[in-house]
C-alpha cells in the first residue's frame, strides 16, 4: 500500500491542472492566516539589496529599498524563511521523483536568453510591485483592479515573446549523432531512483526537525509578533515548493503552451483555482480581511509586459525556475540570479522613473461596486478570460494547430 502511495503521490508528477487548484487553495489558506498574498519577488529584492550592502553600498537614499524594508535577514524574516522553504520543498520533490541531475544550458543563445529574460522579469515584477503570484495567481481573487491590468499586459508580453522566440536565431539547434554498432548506448542505474528517494526523505526529515526547532523557539502564536510566525513561514514555503515541483507548475508554460500548442490544461486549472480562491477570499473580506490594492498605473502595465516577455524569453517564471534549478538545471540557476539582479536594477533606478508612470488610483472592486457587485464583476472577468481561452484553443486547432 505504501509503495502505491509513494509511486502515485511522491514519485510521479501530478496533473498540472489539479496541482494549480490545490496551490490556489493553499495560497488562500495562507491569506486567511496572514492577511497577505503569497509573494516571492519582494524577498528576492531584499536579497539583492543585502548583497549590495555586503560590498559596503549605502542604500538608505533609495526609496524602493525603504519600501521593501531591509531589516533583519532571510533567516529571521517570515518571507525569507518562506522563500528558503520553497527551495527546500522543491528539492525534496525533485529527489523523490528521481529528477535531480546537473545539466548544462543547451547552447550559448540559451544562456543569453536566461540572462536577458531573467533581468527583464525581475525588473518588470518589481516595477509592477508583484509577479505572476502576487499580481496574478493570488492577486486576481483579491478584487484589486490593478491585478487585471497586470494580467492583460503579462499575457500580451508572453504572446510577443512567443513570436520573438520563433525567430531563427532563437530556435534550438539539434544535431543527430550516429554512434554506430560499436556505440556504448545508455546504461540504466536501477538503484538510482531508490537512492534519490531516500535523499529526498532525509531532506524532508531535516526540514521537519528545523520546523520543530523554530516552533520550540517561537513564543505563543501571535500573528502580530514576527518571531511567532517564523515556523509557519518555513512550513508554507515547504508546501508551496513541493506542490510546484510535483505539478511542474510554471506560469510561463501555462500561457506559452496555449499559444504554441493549444494546450490549456494548466491555464484552465489556474483560472478554476482562482475562481475557488475568489469565493473563499470574498467570505474572508466580509469578515474584515483586507487584500492588497496597488495603484492602477502605467508602471503596472509596463512592468507586467516586461515580466511576461522576460519569463518566456528566459524559459521560466519564479515558480518555474525555482523547481527546475533544484533539479540541477544550470540554465535556470542563471535565470534565478539574473532575476535577483533585475530587482536590484529596478530598485536602484526607481527614483529616476517619472511620478506619472508610478501614480494612479487604487481601485478595489468591492468598494466601488459593493460586496455582491464586486464579486459579480470579478467572476464575470474570470468567465470572460476562460471563454477567451476556449475560443483561442478552438481557433488554434481549426487552423491546423498553428
C-alpha positions in Angstrom: 0.0 0.0 0.0 2.8 2.4 0.8 4.5 1.6 -2.5 1.4 2.6 -4.3 1.1 5.8 -2.3 4.8 6.5 -2.9 4.5 6.0 -6.6 1.3 8.0 -7.1 1.9 11.0 -4.9 5.6 11.2 -4.1 7.4 9.8 -7.2 5.1 10.5 -10.1 4.3 14.0 -11.2 0.8 15.4 -10.6 -1.7 16.6 -13.1 -0.8 20.2 -13.6 -4.4 21.5 -13.7 -5.3 19.8 -10.4 -2.0 21.0 -8.9 -2.9 24.6 -9.8 -6.2 24.2 -8.0 -4.5 22.8 -4.9 -1.9 25.6 -5.0 -4.7 28.2 -5.2 -6.4 26.8 -2.2 -3.2 26.6 -0.1 -2.4 30.2 -1.1 -5.9 31.2 0.1 -5.3 29.5 3.4 -2.1 31.5 3.6 -4.1 34.7 3.1 -6.6 33.6 5.7 -3.9 33.1 8.3 -1.6 36.1 7.5 -3.9 38.5 5.7 -1.5 38.9 2.8 -0.9 37.3 -0.6 1.8 34.7 -1.4 4.7 36.7 -2.8 8.4 36.0 -3.6 9.9 38.8 -5.6 9.7 41.2 -2.7 12.0 39.0 -0.7 14.3 38.5 -3.7 14.6 42.3 -3.8 15.7 42.2 -0.2 18.3 39.5 -1.0 19.6 41.7 -3.8 19.8 44.7 -1.5 21.6 42.8 1.2 24.1 41.5 -1.4 24.9 45.2 -2.3 25.3 46.0 1.4 27.8 43.2 1.8 30.0 45.3 -0.5 29.6 48.4 1.5 26.9 50.1 -0.5 24.7 52.5 1.4 21.1 52.0 0.3 19.5 54.5 2.7 18.9 57.0 -0.1 17.0 54.7 -2.3 13.2 54.9 -1.7 12.5 51.4 -3.1 14.7 49.7 -0.5 13.0 51.8 2.1 9.6 50.5 0.9 10.8 46.8 0.8 12.4 47.1 4.3 15.9 45.5 4.6 15.6 44.9 8.3 16.8 41.5 9.8 18.0 38.7 7.4 16.4 35.9 5.5 16.6 33.5 8.5 14.8 36.0 10.8 12.2 37.2 8.3 9.0 35.4 7.7 9.2 36.0 3.9 12.8 34.9 3.9 12.1 31.5 5.6 9.1 31.0 3.3 11.3 31.5 0.2 14.0 29.2 1.5 11.3 26.7 2.3 10.2 26.8 -1.3 13.6 25.8 -2.5 13.8 23.1 0.1 10.3 21.8 -0.7 11.1 21.7 -4.4 14.4 19.9 -3.7 12.6 17.2 -1.7 10.1 16.7 -4.5 12.8 16.6 -7.2 14.8 13.9 -5.4 11.7 11.8 -4.7 10.9 12.0 -8.4 14.5 11.0 -9.3 14.7 14.2 -11.3 17.9 15.6 -9.9 20.7 15.7 -12.4 23.2 18.5 -13.2 22.5 19.8 -16.7 24.3 22.5 -18.7 22.5 25.0 -20.9 21.7 23.7 -24.4 23.5 26.5 -26.2 25.1 29.9 -25.8 22.0 31.6 -27.1 20.1 29.9 -24.3 22.5 31.5 -21.7 21.9 34.8 -23.4 18.1 34.3 -23.1 18.5 33.2 -19.4 20.3 36.4 -18.5 18.2 38.9 -20.5 14.9 37.2 -19.7 15.8 36.9 -16.0 16.8 40.6 -15.9 13.5 41.7 -17.6 11.3 39.6 -15.4 12.9 40.7 -12.2 12.8 44.4 -13.3 9.2 44.1 -14.5 7.9 42.3 -11.4 9.2 44.9 -9.1 8.1 47.8 -11.3 4.6 46.4 -11.0 5.1 45.6 -7.3 4.2 41.9 -8.0 4.9 39.0 -10.2 2.7 36.1 -11.6 2.0 35.2 -7.9 1.1 38.4 -6.1 -0.4 40.3 -9.0 -1.9 37.4 -10.9 -2.4 33.9 -9.3 -3.0 35.1 -5.8 -3.8 38.7 -6.8 -6.9 38.4 -9.1 -9.0 36.8 -6.3 -8.4 39.9 -4.0 -10.6 42.3 -6.0 -7.9 44.9 -6.8 -8.4 46.2 -10.4 -4.7 46.6 -10.9 -4.3 42.8 -11.0 -6.4 42.6 -14.1 -4.3 45.3 -15.7 -1.3 43.2 -14.8 -2.9 40.0 -16.2 -3.7 41.6 -19.5 -0.2 43.0 -20.1 1.6 40.0 -18.8 -0.3 37.7 -21.3 0.5 40.3 -24.0 4.2 40.2 -23.1 4.1 36.4 -23.1 2.4 36.4 -26.6 5.0 38.8 -28.0 7.8 36.7 -26.5 6.4 33.5 -28.1 6.5 35.2 -31.5 10.1 36.5 -30.9 11.1 33.0 -29.7 10.2 31.6 -33.1 12.8 33.7 -34.9 15.6 31.5 -36.4 18.3 32.9 -34.1 16.4 31.6 -31.0 15.3 28.3 -32.4 17.1 25.3 -30.8 19.7 23.7 -33.0 19.8 19.9 -32.7 22.4 17.6 -34.0 21.8 13.9 -34.6 24.7 11.6 -33.8 25.1 8.0 -35.0 27.2 6.0 -32.6 27.1 3.0 -34.9 27.1 -0.6 -33.9 30.0 -0.2 -31.6 28.4 2.7 -29.6 28.0 2.1 -25.9 24.4 3.4 -25.8 23.0 4.2 -22.4 23.2 2.4 -19.1 20.5 2.3 -16.5 21.3 2.6 -12.9 18.5 0.6 -11.3 19.3 1.7 -7.8 19.5 5.5 -8.5 15.8 6.1 -8.1 15.7 4.5 -4.6 18.8 6.3 -3.5 17.4 9.7 -4.7 14.1 8.9 -3.0 16.0 8.2 0.2 17.9 11.5 -0.1 14.5 13.3 -0.5 13.2 11.6 2.6 16.3 12.6 4.6 16.0 16.3 3.5 12.3 16.2 4.4 13.2 14.8 7.9 15.8 17.5 8.4 13.2 20.2 7.3 10.7 18.8 9.8 13.4 19.0 12.5 14.2 22.6 11.5 10.4 23.4 11.7 10.1 21.8 15.1 13.2 23.7 16.4 11.7 27.0 15.2 8.4 26.0 16.8 10.0 25.4 20.1 12.0 28.7 20.0 8.9 30.7 19.0 6.7 32.5 21.5 3.0 31.7 21.7 1.3 32.1 18.3 0.5 35.7 17.7 0.3 36.8 14.0 1.5 40.3 15.1 4.7 39.0 16.6 7.3 38.3 13.9 9.2 35.6 15.9 5.9 33.8 16.4 5.1 33.2 12.8 8.6 32.2 11.5 7.9 28.4 11.8 4.7 28.9 9.6 6.8 30.8 7.0 9.0 27.7 6.6 6.1 25.3 6.6 4.2 27.2 3.9 7.4 27.5 1.9 7.9 23.8 2.0 4.3 23.1 0.9 4.5 25.7 -1.9 7.8 24.3 -3.2 6.7 20.7 -3.1 3.5 21.4 -5.0 5.0 23.5 -7.7 7.6 20.8 -8.3 5.2 17.9 -8.2 2.8 19.7 -10.6 5.7 21.1 -12.6 3.9 24.5 -12.3 5.2 27.3 -14.3 3.1 30.2 -15.4 5.4 30.7 -18.4 4.3 27.3 -19.9 0.8 28.0 -18.7 0.2 30.6 -21.4 3.2 29.8 -23.7 1.9 26.3 -24.3 -1.6 27.7 -25.0 -0.2 30.0 -27.7 2.3 27.4 -29.2 0.4 24.1 -28.9 -3.2 25.0 -28.0 -2.6 23.2 -24.6 -4.9 24.6 -22.0 -4.8 22.2 -19.0 -2.6 24.4 -16.9 -4.4 27.6 -18.0 -7.8 26.3 -17.1 -6.5 24.9 -13.8 -5.1 28.3 -12.9 -8.4 30.0 -13.6 -10.5 27.4 -11.9 -8.3 27.6 -8.8 -8.5 31.4 -8.8 -12.3 31.3 -9.0 -12.4 29.0 -6.0 -10.0 31.3 -4.2 -12.2 34.3 -5.1 -15.2 32.8 -3.3 -13.2 32.0 -0.2 -11.5 35.4 -0.1 -14.8 37.1 -0.6 -16.1 35.5 2.6 -12.9 36.4 4.4 -13.2 40.0 3.3 -16.7 40.2 4.5 -15.3 39.3 7.9 -12.7 42.1 8.0 -9.8 40.9 5.8 -8.2 43.4 3.5 -6.4 42.4 0.3 -3.5 44.3 -1.3 -4.6 47.2 -3.5 -2.0 48.8 -5.7 -2.1 51.8 -8.0 -3.8 51.3 -11.3 -0.9 52.9 -13.2 1.3 52.7 -16.3 4.0 51.2 -14.1 1.8 48.1 -13.6 1.2 47.7 -17.3 4.8 48.3 -18.3 6.1 46.0 -15.6 3.7 43.3 -16.4 4.6 43.4 -20.1 8.3 43.2 -19.3 7.7 40.4 -16.8 5.6 38.4 -19.3 8.1 38.8 -22.1 11.0 38.0 -19.7 9.7 34.8 -18.3 9.1 33.3 -21.8 12.4 34.6 -23.1 14.2 33.1 -20.1 12.1 29.9 -20.1 10.6 30.1 -16.6 8.8 32.3 -14.1 9.6 32.4 -10.4 7.9 29.1 -9.8 9.3 27.5 -13.0 13.0 28.5 -12.5 12.8 27.6 -8.8 11.8 23.9 -9.2 14.0 23.5 -12.3 17.0 24.9 -10.6 16.6 22.4 -7.7 16.5 19.7 -10.4 20.1 20.7 -11.3 19.5 22.7 -14.5 22.2 25.4 -14.7 20.2 27.4 -17.2 17.5 28.1 -14.5 20.1 28.8 -11.9 21.3 31.6 -14.2 17.7 32.8 -14.7 17.3 33.0 -10.9 20.4 35.0 -10.4 19.5 37.3 -13.3 16.1 37.7 -11.8 17.5 39.0 -8.5 19.9 41.3 -10.4 16.8 42.7 -12.3 15.2 43.6 -9.0 18.4 45.4 -8.0 18.4 47.4 -11.2 14.8 48.5 -10.7 15.4 49.4 -7.0 18.4 51.5 -7.8 16.7 53.3 -10.7 13.2 53.6 -9.3 13.6 57.2 -8.1 14.5 58.2 -11.7 11.2 57.0 -13.1 8.7 59.8 -13.6 6.0 60.1 -10.9 3.2 60.0 -13.5 4.2 56.5 -14.5 4.1 55.2 -11.0 1.0 57.0 -9.8 -2.6 56.0 -10.3 -5.9 55.4 -8.5 -6.3 52.4 -6.1 -9.5 50.7 -7.2 -11.0 48.0 -5.0 -13.9 46.3 -6.8 -15.8 45.5 -3.5 -15.7 49.2 -2.6 -16.6 50.5 -6.0 -19.5 48.1 -6.8 -20.4 46.9 -3.3 -19.8 43.4 -2.0 -22.1 41.4 -4.3 -21.5 43.7 -7.2 -17.7 43.5 -6.8 -17.9 39.7 -6.6 -20.1 39.6 -9.7 -17.7 41.8 -11.7 -14.6 39.7 -10.7 -16.4 36.4 -11.5 -17.5 37.8 -14.9 -14.0 38.8 -15.7 -12.8 35.2 -14.8 -15.6 33.7 -17.0 -14.6 36.1 -19.9 -11.0 35.0 -19.5 -11.9 31.3 -19.6 -14.1 32.0 -22.7 -11.1 33.6 -24.4 -9.0 30.5 -23.6 -11.6 28.2 -25.1 -12.1 30.4 -28.2 -8.3 30.6 -28.8 -7.9 26.8 -28.4 -10.8 26.2 -30.8 -9.4 28.6 -33.4 -5.9 27.2 -33.0 -6.9 23.7 -33.9 -9.4 24.9 -36.6 -6.4 26.5 -38.4 -4.5 23.2 -38.2 -2.7 23.8 -34.9 -0.5 26.8 -35.8 
